[in-house]
Amino acid sequence: MKIKELPLSNAVERFFIEAENNGLERREGQVEMANEIAQAIVDDNSLIVEAEVGIGKSIAYLVPIVLQFFRERRQIIIATSSIALQEQLERDLKSVLDMIGVKININVAKGMKNYVCLRRFRSFLRKNEQYVEMYEKARDGLQNKSEITVHEKVWKSICIRAFGEKCKGCTFRNICEYFKMRVRLRNTDEIVICNQNMLVTHFINQRDNKGIFKHDLSTVVVDEAHNLENRFRDAFTTSFSFHKICTEIMKATANSKEELSGAIIELIELLDRLFKYLKHDVFQQRKCSHDDIKNFYFRGNKEMRLLIHKIRLYMAEIEMHTNHKLRSLQMFRDACKKSHLVWLTAENGIRINVSKKDICKEIGDVLFVKGRRTILTSATITSGNGGEPKEEYRYFMSNLGCPDYVKLSEPKKSPFDYDDHSMLYISNSLPCPRKFNRDKYRKAAIPEIVKLLKITHGKTLILFTAKDDMNYVYRELSRMDLPYKIMIQVNESSQKKRIENFRNDVNSVILGTGAYWEGINVEGESLSQVIIFKLPFPFPEPVIEYKMSKAEFPLLEVAVPEMIIKLKQGAGRLIRSNYDKGIVSILDPRVNMKLKSAYRETTLAALPMKNVTEDISELNKRWEIMKEKDKNE
């Protein structure tokens, strides 16, 4: 009997037996995870499963969903958090299909900004004739960003910015790759690999029968699920800039400019005053914080509340005269409700952001529905609570509004030999990092970092929670004429090349923040140490502050779980293969034995490195023994 004709559980088991016979390493955690997913599919259940580095979780969920596809022939969605992971999943899926000996249509659905808009490109050509050849290739089907080499500024002028009803009447729709891909998503039973934003948008729009995918999805798998709450928060957030509000007003009053000219002028002036005030306030908040805060407080004094009241009155007048509903007016109304959070962002100009405070139930309602299995997985879902899976997953589940019927898997531990291949060092010589002693902490950290770099002869990734700290350490290390090349994180377009340089220059040191906590995969000797400059506690900002206000013990119930999940991501950069060896060094003394913090044991239990020392001399000795043993093997 062919493998795809067997009962699902039997088929999964046979796949791994045959794969092992053909040379694929058998990983018990991977097989166990695949069997649990198969059982969840058979029982029509949803499942949450953490699978640490080395489990091979993508193969673990691809095998059962591919085998199930032949039984149902219904669309299956796999969502992850980046284009690089989408492309890796496509390769993994093709490998699984080859091993089973079957073919399935795969649709790698990237976001619209990754595709050429032929209408915009044609307009762009009027002043940029040197791109005619590229335009002709785009008309012939070369429309995916990954296939085109062009400056980012040019790409922004020719990519798709919006997709909607107007696209159906576009003269290029029959040769538009993105349009054709969206039609396939709505009509074809296949396996789709998309980003989490697209999946979240589908779930939310499906409530109004406007989803992106088919409505009868059989199975949804979300990889890197630790990012899912933020994707939903983004989707549930209304965001307006000064320019966006003005554009909406001008469109609404296009046929009533004369009779409403006075109100329009007054309204624009009031909005200008408001956004200038907000810009100044963000500047002040930045001055008071050295952290990389992205979300700023919307601090409304009496004058600003009066300003917003006047803005609302003028907007209401425009709505009444034009019979055109203003979304920006609804945003200002929501901003005044106690049930909503308001905050500011300043990445591309000042924006006002408004969202409901509690979105957990809404997330749960769209993420877990009858008739569809939802599989959530990541290497960093649990937050070190220990005990039963319900305790381990508690923080993650509460954020996503998970119903009680969702099945929980025992976390799958990494097959890598952390006992013999890794060590954890915690500094006991630095002061606790506080706002008032920031300079003292940074100065004390430099000689400690130099000692640690000497132990591994460079070969180190140093992770930061703030760019200001990263730049300070980079300047200090660069002045010291150390025998290793010191590199620092660069802008996103050059990041891949910088990491490649770090990999190739074996003794080099690289400093990073943000995406470097979970976006680096360097196997081998080049990455022999990860230094955590500070424990990655969440920054004070409106969403975290609200979560903490609801908790009985805010530090232990919110701040520590957030920190541990991020710390696990950073520490996970170290051991990426069976042969890797190295050290995770935490400079932050808040988890050393001397301070006896309430979260020390929880934090250490969450990390896979169990050889712990706070003595740097002892660390050096153990590392030398480990390296000597490595030579003799």
C-alpha positions in Angstrom: 0.0 0.0 0.0 1.3 3.5 -0.9 2.2 5.7 2.0 -0.4 8.3 1.2 -3.1 5.6 1.3 -2.3 4.5 4.8 -4.1 5.9 7.9 -2.4 9.2 8.7 -0.6 8.1 11.9 0.7 5.0 10.2 1.8 7.0 7.1 3.7 9.5 9.3 5.5 6.7 11.1 6.4 5.0 7.8 7.7 8.3 6.4 10.3 8.6 9.2 11.3 4.9 9.1 11.9 5.1 5.3 13.6 8.5 5.7 16.0 7.0 8.3 16.7 4.1 6.0 17.6 6.6 3.3 20.1 8.4 5.5 18.0 11.1 7.3 18.9 11.4 10.9 16.1 10.3 13.2 15.2 12.9 15.8 12.8 11.6 18.4 11.5 15.0 19.2 10.7 15.6 15.5 8.9 12.2 15.2 7.0 12.8 18.4 5.9 16.3 17.2 4.8 14.9 13.8 2.8 12.2 15.4 1.1 14.7 17.8 0.2 16.9 14.8 -1.2 13.9 12.9 -3.3 13.0 15.9 -4.6 16.6 16.2 -5.6 16.5 12.5 -7.4 13.1 12.9 -9.2 14.4 16.0 -10.0 17.8 14.4 -8.1 19.5 17.3 -5.9 22.6 17.5 -2.4 22.2 19.0 0.4 24.3 20.5 3.9 22.9 20.5 7.2 24.4 21.3 10.1 22.8 19.5 13.6 24.0 20.4 16.5 24.5 18.0 17.6 21.3 16.2 14.2 19.5 16.4 13.5 20.2 12.7 10.0 21.5 13.4 9.3 22.4 9.7 9.7 18.7 8.6 7.7 17.7 11.7 4.6 19.6 10.6 5.1 19.4 6.8 5.0 15.6 6.8 1.5 15.2 8.4 -0.1 18.1 6.5 1.2 16.9 3.1 -0.1 13.4 3.8 -3.4 14.8 5.0 -3.8 17.0 1.9 -4.2 13.9 -0.3 -7.1 12.8 2.0 -9.0 16.1 1.9 -7.7 18.1 -1.1 -8.5 21.3 0.8 -6.4 24.4 1.0 -3.8 24.4 3.8 -2.0 27.6 5.0 1.5 27.8 6.5 2.3 31.2 7.9 5.7 32.4 9.1 7.4 35.7 10.0 9.8 36.5 7.1 10.4 36.1 3.4 13.6 34.2 4.1 11.6 31.6 6.2 9.0 31.4 3.5 11.6 30.5 0.9 13.3 28.0 3.3 9.8 26.4 3.9 9.3 26.1 0.2 12.6 24.2 -0.1 11.7 22.0 2.8 8.2 21.3 1.4 9.7 20.3 -2.0 12.1 17.9 -0.2 9.2 16.3 1.7 7.2 15.9 -1.5 10.3 14.3 -3.2 10.7 11.8 -0.3 7.1 10.8 -0.4 7.1 10.7 -4.2 4.2 13.0 -4.9 3.5 16.5 -6.4 1.4 19.3 -5.0 0.9 22.9 -6.1 2.8 25.3 -3.8 1.8 28.9 -3.7 4.5 31.1 -2.0 2.3 34.2 -1.3 4.4 37.2 -0.4 3.1 40.6 0.6 2.0 43.0 -2.2 5.1 45.3 -1.7 7.2 42.4 -3.0 5.6 42.6 -6.5 5.8 45.1 -9.4 2.7 47.3 -10.1 2.8 47.6 -13.9 0.5 50.6 -13.8 2.9 52.5 -11.4 5.9 51.3 -13.4 4.5 52.7 -16.6 4.0 56.1 -15.0 7.5 55.9 -13.5 9.0 55.4 -17.0 7.8 58.8 -18.2 10.8 60.4 -16.3 13.0 57.3 -16.1 13.4 55.9 -19.6 16.5 54.0 -18.6 14.3 51.4 -17.0 12.4 50.5 -20.2 14.1 47.1 -20.5 13.2 46.2 -16.9 9.6 47.3 -17.6 9.4 45.0 -20.6 10.8 42.1 -18.6 8.2 42.9 -15.9 5.4 42.7 -18.5 6.8 39.3 -19.5 6.4 38.1 -15.9 9.5 39.1 -14.0 7.7 40.9 -11.2 8.9 39.4 -7.9 11.3 41.6 -5.9 13.6 38.6 -5.3 14.1 38.3 -9.1 15.0 42.0 -9.6 18.1 43.9 -8.7 17.2 47.6 -8.3 17.8 50.4 -5.8 15.3 50.5 -2.9 14.2 54.0 -3.8 13.3 52.8 -7.3 11.5 49.8 -6.0 9.3 51.9 -3.8 8.3 53.8 -6.9 7.2 50.7 -8.9 5.9 48.2 -6.3 2.3 47.6 -5.4 1.1 50.0 -2.6 -2.5 48.9 -2.4 -4.8 46.1 -3.5 -8.5 46.5 -3.8 -11.6 46.8 -6.0 -9.8 49.1 -8.4 -7.4 46.3 -9.3 -10.2 44.3 -10.9 -10.5 47.0 -13.6 -6.8 47.5 -14.1 -5.7 47.0 -17.7 -2.7 44.9 -16.5 -4.7 42.5 -14.4 -4.3 39.6 -16.8 -0.5 39.8 -16.7 -0.1 41.0 -13.1 1.6 38.2 -11.1 0.2 39.5 -7.8 -3.4 39.7 -9.1 -3.1 36.1 -10.5 -1.7 34.9 -7.2 -4.6 36.5 -5.2 -7.1 34.8 -7.6 -5.4 31.4 -7.0 -5.6 32.0 -3.2 -9.3 32.4 -3.4 -10.1 29.5 -5.7 -7.4 26.8 -5.6 -6.9 23.9 -3.2 -3.1 23.9 -2.7 -0.6 24.4 0.1 0.0 28.1 0.6 3.1 29.5 2.4 2.4 33.1 3.4 3.5 35.7 6.0 1.7 36.1 9.3 0.4 39.5 8.3 -1.5 38.1 5.4 -3.0 35.3 7.5 -4.1 37.8 10.2 -5.6 40.1 7.6 -7.5 37.1 6.2 -8.9 36.1 9.6 -10.1 39.6 10.4 -11.6 40.3 7.0 -13.2 36.9 6.9 -15.7 38.1 9.5 -17.1 40.3 6.7 -16.7 37.5 4.0 -13.7 39.4 2.5 -10.9 36.9 3.3 -7.8 36.4 1.2 -7.9 32.6 1.2 -10.7 30.1 0.7 -13.3 30.0 3.4 -13.1 26.2 4.0 -9.5 26.0 5.1 -8.8 22.6 6.6 -5.6 23.3 8.5 -3.5 26.4 9.4 0.1 26.1 10.7 1.7 29.2 12.2 5.5 29.0 12.6 7.4 31.5 14.7 4.1 31.9 16.5 5.7 33.9 19.3 5.3 36.9 16.9 1.6 36.3 16.4 0.2 38.6 19.1 2.1 41.6 17.7 0.8 40.8 14.2 -2.8 40.9 15.5 -2.2 44.0 17.6 -0.9 45.7 14.4 -4.0 44.6 12.4 -6.4 45.8 15.1 -4.7 49.2 15.3 -6.0 52.3 13.4 -3.1 54.6 12.5 -3.1 58.1 11.1 -0.4 60.7 10.2 -1.1 64.4 9.6 -0.8 63.8 5.8 -3.2 60.8 5.9 -5.8 62.8 7.8 -5.5 65.8 5.4 -5.8 63.5 2.4 -9.0 61.9 3.7 -10.5 65.4 4.4 -9.6 66.6 0.9 -11.2 63.5 -0.7 -14.3 63.9 1.4 -14.7 67.5 0.5 -13.8 67.3 -3.2 -17.2 68.4 -4.3 -17.9 70.8 -1.3 -14.7 72.9 -1.1 -16.4 76.3 -1.5 -19.1 76.0 1.1 -16.7 74.2 3.5 -13.5 76.2 2.8 -13.6 78.0 6.2 -14.0 74.7 8.1 -11.3 73.0 6.1 -8.8 75.8 6.7 -9.5 75.9 10.4 -9.3 72.1 10.7 -6.0 71.9 8.9 -4.5 74.6 11.1 -5.7 72.7 14.3 -4.3 69.4 13.0 -1.0 71.2 12.2 -0.9 72.5 15.8 -1.7 69.1 17.2 1.0 67.2 15.3 3.6 69.8 16.0 2.8 69.4 19.7 3.0 65.6 19.4 6.3 65.9 17.6 7.8 68.0 20.4 6.4 65.6 23.0 8.0 62.6 21.3 11.3 64.5 21.2 11.0 65.1 25.0 10.2 61.4 25.7 13.2 60.4 23.6 15.5 62.7 25.6 14.4 61.0 28.8 15.1 57.5 27.6 18.1 55.9 26.1 16.2 52.7 25.1 15.1 51.9 21.6 11.5 52.8 22.3 9.2 52.6 19.2 5.9 53.3 20.9 5.5 56.6 22.8 2.9 57.8 25.2 0.1 60.0 24.1 0.2 62.5 27.0 -2.9 64.6 26.7 -2.9 67.8 28.8 -5.9 70.2 29.1 -4.8 72.3 26.0 -4.4 69.2 23.8 -7.8 67.8 24.9 -9.4 71.1 23.9 -7.6 71.0 20.6 -8.9 67.5 19.9 -12.4 68.5 20.9 -12.3 71.3 18.3 -10.9 69.0 15.6 -13.7 66.5 16.2 -16.3 69.3 15.9 -15.0 70.4 12.5 -14.7 66.8 11.3 -18.3 66.2 12.4 -19.4 69.2 10.4 -17.7 67.9 7.3 -19.2 64.5 7.8 -22.7 66.0 8.1 -22.3 68.2 4.9 -20.7 65.6 2.7 -22.4 62.5 4.1 -18.9 60.9 4.0 -17.8 58.9 7.0 -14.3 60.0 8.2 -12.2 57.1 9.6 -9.9 59.7 11.2 -12.9 61.1 13.1 -13.7 57.6 14.4 -10.1 57.3 15.5 -10.3 60.5 17.5 -13.6 59.3 19.1 -12.0 55.9 20.0 -9.0 57.7 21.4 -11.2 59.3 24.0 -12.7 56.0 25.1 -11.5 54.2 28.3 -11.7 50.9 26.4 -8.9 51.9 24.0 -5.2 52.5 24.1 -3.6 55.4 22.4 0.1 55.8 21.5 2.4 57.6 19.1 5.0 56.2 16.7 7.7 58.3 14.9 9.4 56.0 12.4 8.2 57.8 9.3 6.8 60.9 10.8 4.4 61.2 13.8 1.5 58.8 13.8 -1.4 58.5 16.2 -2.3 54.8 16.9 -5.5 53.6 18.5 -6.5 50.0 19.4 -8.8 48.3 21.9 -7.1 47.5 25.1 -8.3 43.9 25.2 -7.9 42.1 22.0 -7.3 38.6 23.4 -10.9 37.4 22.9 -11.1 38.7 19.4 -7.8 37.0 18.5 -9.1 33.7 20.0 -12.4 34.0 18.1 -10.8 34.2 14.7 -7.7 32.0 15.3 -9.6 29.0 16.7 -12.8 28.1 14.9 -14.7 24.9 14.6 -14.0 22.8 11.5 -10.4 24.1 11.2 -7.3 22.8 12.9 -4.8 25.5 14.0 -1.2 24.4 14.8 1.0 27.0 16.5 4.7 26.4 16.9 7.9 28.1 17.7 11.2 27.5 19.4 10.3 30.2 22.0 6.7 30.0 23.2 7.1 28.8 26.8 8.2 31.3 29.4 9.9 29.2 32.1 7.0 28.7 34.5 7.8 25.0 34.8 5.4 22.2 35.7 2.6 21.1 33.5 2.3 22.3 29.8 -0.6 24.6 30.8 1.7 26.5 33.1 4.6 26.5 30.6 2.3 28.0 27.9 0.2 30.1 30.1 1.5 33.6 29.1 1.4 32.7 25.4 -2.1 31.3 25.6 -3.5 34.2 27.5 -2.2 36.7 25.0 -3.9 34.8 22.1 -7.2 34.1 23.9 -6.7 30.4 23.5 -9.8 28.3 24.5 -9.4 25.5 26.9 -10.0 22.8 24.3 -6.7 23.6 22.5 -4.3 20.7 23.0 -0.9 21.4 24.5 2.2 19.4 23.6 5.0 18.7 26.0 7.8 21.2 24.9 10.3 19.4 22.6 13.8 19.7 23.9 16.7 20.3 21.6 18.6 17.2 20.6 21.9 19.1 20.7 24.4 18.2 23.5 24.2 21.4 25.6 25.8 19.6 28.6 29.1 18.9 26.8 28.9 21.7 24.2 27.8 24.8 26.1 28.3 26.9 29.2 26.4 29.8 30.8 28.4 32.6 32.4 26.7 35.2 34.6 28.7 38.3 35.7 28.8 39.1 39.4 31.1 42.1 39.0 28.9 44.7 37.3 26.4 47.0 38.9 22.7 46.5 38.3 21.7 48.5 35.2 19.5 51.4 36.2 18.6 54.7 34.5 20.7 56.6 37.0 23.8 54.5 36.6 23.8 53.9 32.9 27.3 55.3 32.3 28.7 53.4 35.2 27.2 50.1 33.9 28.5 50.7 30.4 32.0 51.6 31.6 32.2 48.5 33.9 31.0 46.3 31.0 33.9 47.1 28.7 36.7 45.3 30.6 34.3 42.4 31.2 33.6 42.1 27.5 37.3 42.3 26.7 38.0 39.4 29.1 35.2 37.3 27.5 36.4 38.0 24.0 39.9 36.9 25.0 38.5 33.5 26.1 37.0 32.6 22.7 39.5 34.7 20.7 36.6 36.9 19.3 34.0 34.7 17.5 31.3 36.6 19.4 27.9 38.0 18.8 27.0 40.8 21.4 23.3 41.5 21.7 21.9 44.8 23.0 18.5 46.1 23.9 19.4 49.7 22.9 21.3 51.2 19.9 22.8 53.8 22.2 24.5 51.1 24.3 25.6 49.2 21.1 27.2 52.3 19.6 29.0 53.1 22.9 30.5 49.6 23.1 31.4 49.6 19.5 33.3 52.9 19.9 35.1 51.7 23.0 36.1 48.4 21.5 37.2 49.9 18.2 39.6 52.2 20.0 41.4 49.3 21.8 43.3 47.8 19.0 42.0 44.3 19.8 43.2 41.3 17.6 39.7 40.8 16.2 37.7 42.7 13.7 34.8 44.6 15.4 31.6 44.9 13.3 28.3 46.5 14.0 24.8 46.0 12.7 24.0 48.0 9.6 20.8 48.9 7.7 18.5 46.1 6.6 19.6 46.1 2.9 23.3 45.4 3.8 22.6 43.1 6.7 22.9 39.8 4.8 26.4 40.9 3.6 27.5 42.0 7.1 26.5 38.6 8.6 28.3 36.8 5.8 31.5 38.8 6.5 31.1 37.8 10.2 30.8 34.2 9.2 33.8 34.3 7.0 36.1 36.2 9.3 36.3 33.5 11.9 37.7 35.6 14.8 35.5 38.6 14.3 33.0 40.2 16.7 29.6 41.6 15.7 27.3 43.8 17.7 23.6 43.9 17.1 20.2 44.7 18.4 16.5 44.3 17.2 16.4 41.6 14.5 19.8 40.1 15.5 18.1 38.5 18.6 16.3 36.0 16.3 17.6 36.7 12.8 21.1 35.2 12.8 22.0 31.7 11.9 25.7 31.1 11.9 26.9 27.5 12.3 30.5 26.6 13.2 33.4 28.2 15.1 32.7 31.8 13.9 30.0 32.1 16.5 31.4 30.6 19.7 30.0 33.1 22.2 26.8 35.1 22.6 27.1 38.0 25.1 23.8 39.5 26.4 24.6 43.1 27.4 21.4 43.5 29.4 18.5 41.2 30.1 15.8 42.0 27.4 13.0 43.3 29.7 10.3 45.0 27.7 10.5 48.8 27.5 7.9 50.9 29.3 5.3 51.6 26.6 1.5 51.8 26.5 0.6 48.1 25.6 3.0 46.6 28.1 2.0 49.0 30.8 -1.7 48.1 30.2 -0.8 44.3 30.5 1.0 45.0 33.7 -1.8 47.0 35.1 -4.1 43.9 34.8 -1.7 41.5 36.5 -1.6 40.8 40.2 2.2 40.5 40.1 3.2 42.6 37.1 6.9 41.8 37.2 6.5 38.0 37.3 3.4 37.7 35.2 4.3 40.0 32.4 7.8 41.5 32.4 9.6 38.3 33.2 7.8 36.1 30.6 8.4 38.8 28.0 12.1 38.9 28.9 12.6 35.1 29.0 11.1 34.6 25.5 13.4 37.3 24.1 16.4 35.9 26.1 15.7 32.4 24.7 15.8 33.8 21.2 19.1 35.5 21.8 20.7 32.5 23.5 19.4 30.3 20.7 21.8 32.0 18.3 24.7 30.0 19.8 24.2 26.3 19.1 22.9 25.8 15.6 24.2 22.3 14.8 25.4 19.0 16.5 29.0 20.2 16.2 28.7 23.8 17.6 30.2 24.6 21.0 30.1 27.8 22.9 29.3 30.2 25.7 26.3 32.4 26.5 27.5 35.2 28.8 25.0 37.4 30.6 26.6 40.6 31.8 23.4 41.7 33.6 23.9 40.7 37.3 20.2 40.6 38.1 20.2 36.8 37.7 23.4 36.0 39.6 23.5 34.2 42.9 24.4 37.2 45.0 21.3 39.2 44.2 18.8 36.3 44.5 16.2 37.9 42.4 12.7 36.4 42.3 13.1 35.4 38.7 16.7 33.9 38.8 15.6 30.3 38.9 12.8 30.7 36.4 15.3 32.4 34.0 18.0 29.7 34.3 15.4 26.9 34.0 14.2 28.4 30.7 17.7 28.2 29.1 19.1 24.9 27.8 22.6 25.7 29.1 23.0 24.0 32.5 26.7 24.4 33.1 26.6 27.7 35.0 29.4 29.7 36.5 29.9 33.2 37.8 33.7 32.9 37.9 35.3 34.1 34.8 38.6 32.2 35.6 36.5 29.0 35.9 34.8 29.8 32.6 38.2 30.1 30.9 39.4 26.7 32.3 36.2 24.9 31.3 36.4 26.4 27.8 40.0 25.3 27.3 39.0 21.7 28.4 36.1 21.8 26.0 38.3 22.9 23.1 41.0 20.3 24.0 38.4 17.6 24.1 37.1 18.8 20.7 40.7 18.4 19.2 40.9 14.8 20.5 37.6 13.7 19.1 
